[in-house]
Amino acid sequence: MANEAIAEVTSFKVTLFIRRFDPEVDQEPKWVDYDVEMYGTDRVLDALHKVKWELDGSLTFRRSCAHGVCGSDAMRINGRNRLACKTLIKDLDITQPIYIEPIKGLPVEKDLIVDMNPFYQAYKDVNPFLIASDKPAKERLQSPEDRARYDDTTKCILCAACTTSCPVFWTDGQYFGPAAIVNAHRFIFDSRDEAAQVRLDILNDKEGVWRCRTTFNCTEACPRGIEVTKAIAEVKQAILRGRP
Amino acid sequence: MSVVIETPNSPRTRKGANWEKYGWLFMRVSGPLLVVLVFTHLVVNLVLGDGIKAIDFAFVAGKWADPFWQVWDLAMLWLAMIHGTNGMRTIVNDYTEKVKVRKALITSLWAVCGLLILLGTLVIFTFDPCPAGAAAELLPSFCPASN
């Protein structure tokens, strides 16, 4: 039995610095640090759970599925927008404290929770649904090539990591933001949709695609690996052409 | 009983003309043009012939007596000024938060740009290569006073 013994799973101590804000008490957000014992298989979300469940129950953050599908737990971890549920602690530099902040550019409501309404409003404004006048008895057919045209932008989970990594959005919340443009792209280039022109007109706005500075922050931030800046460039090209 | 679902979103209304698309296009077109204009300008003035030592009043006067260089410098002046000012406008839009500050900055940017373009254009077209009373050795060779 002795030589079959499974090696003990090693644990390590990490320090979390969490940007906390309680609107009923605080005037300004403040950094609060917590030491937690974590394992190599743990993610930042597990560390946040450990703090909330064992150290300080007042810590507030969003999470639903906890597996990178719902897009609830986008936050700024060590200065980069990521999903807490997809970021392994061992992949970060654990000799240094881990800094966790709410995503930037949206009003903080409490701790890591921000008001997502401005973000959703921009999303709604691009008509993110199929607009088709025909009434087919069966499903609308589409060739694999036509489907591939907008495949990348179907992956969006609306976590807001891209929009809140965009420097233009930080200073001026009027900008539609990468996520809204990505979701417009998903329908603009869909061969079954008939309202591409409407969406192109909406994005050919003072606060539309032309505010994009191609800094690629959004592409780097996207936890789904969507080539966001490329999608925005394709929408710009489509506006110049006047059709998708 | 069927439920009537109203159109989910009313179309956005746009106020005034939208220049952003043309601004964006202008930057893409004027950028490469400026690269050619500016670097040719630098090579002709600083490298070819006697190089940097050739530059004096006569050199500039000689160039501006030629309509080709007049148009060249005019294009460089207008494109560079508008390109640069539009770039500054973009930065102002990105970094100012108060509407009044933004308007004041952008208005002064375009005012300065307009003034410089006006002055520069005036100089290019009203430039006198043979001013009366100038020292003969400073004048270009085609001036009557230089002989």
Interface residues (C-beta under 8 A of the other chain):
Chain A: K124 D125 N127 F129 P167 V168 T171 D172 V198 D201 I202 N204 D205 K206 G208 W210 R211 R213 K236 I239 L240
Chain B: P8 N9 P11 R12 R14 N18 E20 K21 G23 W24 L25 T90 N93 D94 Y95 T96 E97
